[in-house]
């Protein structure tokens, strides 16, 4: 896939992301771009975002619905305060924008569309402390960057790690309860956070079929043995499971989860669109078997842990707003 269809630039001092589509795109490129923008917003703690759509074609109805659903799920736990879209003069662009906003419903940040980048930037920084960032303050972000790469960019910028939310050992210690290592290999690590009744599964690299099934089996046994109510699965480094492994996973998890005490499942996925779509499809299949736990998808482990550790009262309110 070409990496020239979208450019991303970030200003650490303004906590401002500028995204610009460079040409008409395919459906796959459009979804990949939207998800990469959201990935940057979550990882870089972006507060203001400008997205220039003038060179793209109007997204299909299917892509509009996908975008609206993703905006609801992925951006509701971020620091984003304002998002500006820059659209061309084509009626189709404005119709698509109105459709997406209608489908998305009430968002936890302000969103508005403009016909020029200057108008968008003026609105974004209206009432904000400081001035819009100058060109020299921006960092270029390749579309291939992972969360680790983005955090390295932040560490090399003027923002200290404590403000940037880099996922350092210190910040993780503040959110993650003490844990016991139940399984540790070169491809998967399973930890029990006993006091919080939380099980975490972190895939460490792409895996083969037998490794994948071993990790899932170990996680399932641990979930039942320790009566965990919260489950964190970090899929950022794993490869896409085969169709056979996906079917095996659905059958295995439906048996295990129906006997478990699971209440919350947090899945951390990468910016890879196929992994994201596969994770969401597998969850939908499991939910179709009348399992009653709540699922949320995240782009960073920090946000996933924050949701998992919410008090029950706050979690109920959070679920009602969906």
C-alpha positions in Angstrom: 0.0 0.0 0.0 1.3 3.5 -0.9 2.3 5.6 2.1 1.9 8.8 0.1 -1.8 9.2 0.4 -1.7 10.9 3.8 0.8 13.2 5.5 0.8 13.7 9.3 2.5 16.4 11.2 2.5 17.0 15.0 3.4 20.0 17.1 4.3 19.0 20.7 4.1 22.5 22.0 0.6 23.0 20.7 -0.5 19.4 21.2 -1.8 19.9 17.6 -2.0 17.3 14.8 -2.3 18.3 11.2 -3.4 15.6 8.7 -3.6 16.1 5.0 -4.9 13.7 2.4 -2.7 13.9 -0.7 -4.9 12.2 -3.4 -8.1 10.2 -4.0 -7.9 7.0 -2.0 -9.3 3.4 -2.0 -11.6 2.2 0.7 -8.7 0.4 2.4 -6.5 3.4 2.3 -9.3 5.6 3.6 -10.0 3.4 6.6 -6.2 2.9 7.3 -5.8 6.7 7.2 -8.7 7.4 9.6 -7.5 4.8 12.0 -3.9 6.1 11.9 -5.1 9.6 12.6 -7.0 8.3 15.7 -3.9 6.3 16.7 -1.8 9.4 16.7 -4.4 11.4 18.6 -4.5 8.7 21.3 -0.8 8.1 21.6 0.4 11.7 21.3 -2.3 13.1 23.7 -3.5 15.4 20.9 -5.9 18.1 22.0 -6.4 19.9 18.6 -6.6 18.3 15.2 -7.0 19.5 11.7 -7.8 17.1 8.8 -7.7 18.3 5.2 -9.9 16.2 2.9 -9.9 18.4 -0.1 -7.9 16.0 -2.4 -9.9 12.9 -1.5 -13.0 11.6 -3.1 -16.2 11.4 -1.1 -16.1 8.2 1.1 -18.7 5.5 0.3 -21.7 5.0 2.6 -20.0 1.9 4.1 -16.8 3.8 4.8 -18.9 6.7 6.3 -20.6 4.2 8.7 -17.2 2.7 9.6 -15.7 6.1 10.3 -18.6 7.2 12.5 -18.5 4.0 14.5 -14.7 4.2 14.9 -14.9 7.9 16.0 -17.3 6.9 18.7 -15.2 4.0 20.0 -11.6 5.1 19.5 -11.7 8.8 20.4 -14.0 8.9 23.4 -11.2 8.2 25.9 -8.6 10.6 24.4 -7.6 14.2 25.3 -9.0 15.6 22.0 -10.9 18.9 22.5 -11.5 20.2 19.0 -11.3 18.6 15.5 -11.6 20.6 12.3 -12.2 19.1 8.9 -11.2 21.0 5.7 -13.5 20.1 2.8 -13.5 20.9 -0.9 -16.4 22.8 -2.5 -17.9 19.5 -3.8 -21.4 18.9 -2.5 -20.6 15.2 -2.0 -17.9 16.1 0.5 -20.3 18.1 2.7 -23.0 15.5 2.4 -20.6 12.8 3.5 -19.5 15.0 6.4 -23.1 15.6 7.6 -23.9 11.9 7.3 -20.8 10.9 9.3 -21.6 13.4 12.1 -25.2 12.3 12.2 -24.2 8.6 12.5 -21.5 9.4 15.1 -24.0 11.3 17.4 -22.8 13.2 20.3 -19.0 13.3 20.5 -16.8 14.1 23.5 -15.1 16.9 21.6 -16.0 19.8 19.4 -16.1 19.1 15.7 -16.6 21.5 12.8 -16.1 21.7 9.0 -14.4 24.5 7.0 -13.6 25.4 3.4 -10.0 26.5 4.1 -7.1 25.5 6.4 -6.8 29.1 7.7 -10.4 29.1 8.9 -10.0 25.7 10.5 -6.8 26.8 12.3 -8.3 30.0 13.5 -11.3 28.1 15.1 -9.0 25.5 16.6 -6.9 28.0 18.5 -9.7 30.4 19.3 -9.6 31.1 23.0 -6.6 28.8 23.5 -3.4 29.9 25.3 -0.6 30.8 22.9 -0.6 31.1 19.1 -0.8 28.5 16.4 2.5 26.6 16.0 5.0 27.7 13.4 6.1 25.3 10.6 9.5 24.7 12.3 7.8 23.2 15.4 6.2 20.3 13.6 7.4 16.7 13.6 6.6 14.6 10.4 5.0 11.2 11.3 5.4 8.3 8.8 2.3 6.1 8.4 4.4 3.1 9.4 5.1 4.4 12.9 4.0 2.2 15.8 3.1 3.5 19.3 6.8 2.9 20.4 8.0 5.0 17.4 5.6 7.8 18.4 6.8 7.8 22.0 10.4 8.1 20.8 9.4 11.1 18.8 7.9 12.6 21.9 11.0 11.9 24.0 13.1 13.7 21.4 10.8 16.7 21.3 10.4 19.6 23.7 7.6 17.8 25.7 8.7 16.0 28.9 7.5 12.4 29.1 5.3 13.2 32.1 3.2 15.5 29.9 3.4 13.4 26.8 2.0 10.2 28.3 4.8 8.1 26.9 4.0 5.0 28.7 7.1 5.1 30.8 7.7 2.7 33.7 6.7 5.5 36.2 3.4 6.2 34.5 2.6 2.6 34.1 3.3 2.0 37.8 0.6 4.6 38.7 -2.1 2.8 36.7 -1.3 -0.9 36.8 -1.7 -2.9 40.1 0.9 -5.2 41.3 1.1 -8.4 39.3 2.2 -12.1 39.3 3.7 -13.6 36.1 1.7 -16.7 35.3 3.3 -17.4 31.9 6.4 -15.9 30.2 7.7 -17.0 26.8 9.5 -15.2 24.0 6.1 -14.6 22.3 3.5 -14.1 25.1 3.4 -12.9 28.7 0.4 -13.5 31.0 0.2 -11.6 34.3 -2.3 -11.7 37.1 -3.2 -8.4 38.9 -4.7 -10.3 41.9 -6.1 -7.5 43.9 -7.9 -6.0 40.9 -9.0 -9.4 39.6 -7.4 -8.5 36.3 -5.6 -10.7 33.8 -3.3 -9.2 31.2 -2.2 -11.0 28.0 0.6 -9.3 26.0 1.7 -10.8 22.7 5.4 -10.0 22.2 5.9 -10.8 18.5 4.2 -12.3 15.4 3.4 -16.0 16.2 2.8 -19.3 14.5 -0.5 -21.2 14.8 0.7 -23.5 17.6 2.1 -20.6 19.6 -1.1 -18.7 19.2 -3.2 -21.6 20.5 -0.8 -22.2 23.3 -1.1 -18.6 24.5 -4.9 -18.5 24.2 -5.2 -21.8 26.1 -2.9 -20.6 28.9 -4.9 -17.4 29.1 -8.2 -19.3 29.3 -7.0 -21.6 32.0 -5.7 -18.6 34.0 -9.0 -16.7 33.6 -11.0 -19.6 35.0 -8.5 -20.6 37.7 -8.1 -17.2 39.2 -11.7 -15.9 38.7 -10.6 -12.8 36.9 -13.3 -10.2 36.2 -11.1 -7.9 33.9 -9.1 -9.0 30.9 -6.6 -6.9 29.0 -5.3 -8.3 25.6 -2.5 -6.4 23.9 -2.4 -7.4 20.2 -0.2 -4.6 19.0 2.8 -6.9 18.1 0.9 -10.1 17.0 0.4 -11.2 13.5 -3.1 -11.7 12.0 -4.5 -15.1 13.0 -5.4 -17.5 10.1 -9.0 -18.2 9.4 -8.6 -21.7 11.0 -7.2 -20.0 14.1 -10.0 -17.5 14.2 -12.6 -20.2 14.1 -10.7 -22.1 16.8 -10.5 -19.0 18.9 -14.3 -18.3 18.6 -15.1 -21.9 19.7 -12.6 -22.0 22.5 -13.4 -18.6 23.9 -17.2 -19.1 23.8 -16.7 -22.3 26.0 -14.2 -20.6 28.4 -16.0 -17.2 28.7 -19.4 -18.8 29.4 -17.8 -20.4 32.5 -15.9 -17.3 33.6 -16.6 -14.3 35.8 -15.4 -11.9 33.1 -17.1 -8.4 33.2 -14.7 -6.3 31.1 -12.5 -7.0 28.1 -10.1 -4.4 26.9 -8.4 -5.1 23.5 -5.4 -3.0 22.5 -4.8 -3.2 18.8 -2.3 -1.6 16.4 -3.0 0.8 13.5 -3.3 -2.1 11.1 -6.8 -2.0 9.7 -7.1 -5.8 9.1 -6.1 -6.5 12.7 -8.7 -4.0 13.9 -11.5 -5.3 11.7 -10.6 -8.9 12.7 -10.7 -8.1 16.4 -14.0 -6.4 16.1 -15.5 -9.2 14.0 -14.4 -11.9 16.5 -15.8 -10.0 19.4 -19.2 -9.7 17.6 -19.2 -13.4 17.0 -18.6 -14.1 20.7 -21.3 -11.6 21.8 -23.7 -13.4 19.5 -23.5 -16.4 21.9 -25.2 -14.2 24.6 -22.0 -13.5 26.6 -22.6 -10.5 28.8 -19.2 -8.9 29.4 -18.4 -5.3 28.2 -15.8 -4.9 25.4 -13.8 -1.8 24.5 -11.1 -1.3 21.9 -8.1 1.0 22.5 -5.0 2.2 20.6 -2.9 2.4 23.8 -2.5 0.2 26.8 -2.6 3.1 29.1 -6.1 4.0 28.0 -7.2 0.4 28.2 -6.0 0.1 31.8 -7.7 3.3 32.7 -11.0 2.0 31.5 -10.5 -1.4 33.2 -9.7 0.3 36.6 -12.8 2.6 36.5 -15.0 2.3 39.7 -18.1 0.3 38.9 -20.4 3.4 39.3 -18.3 5.4 36.7 -18.2 2.3 34.4 -22.0 2.1 34.4 -22.3 5.8 33.4 -19.6 5.3 30.8 -21.5 2.4 29.3 -24.8 4.3 29.3 -23.3 7.1 27.2 -22.3 4.7 24.4 
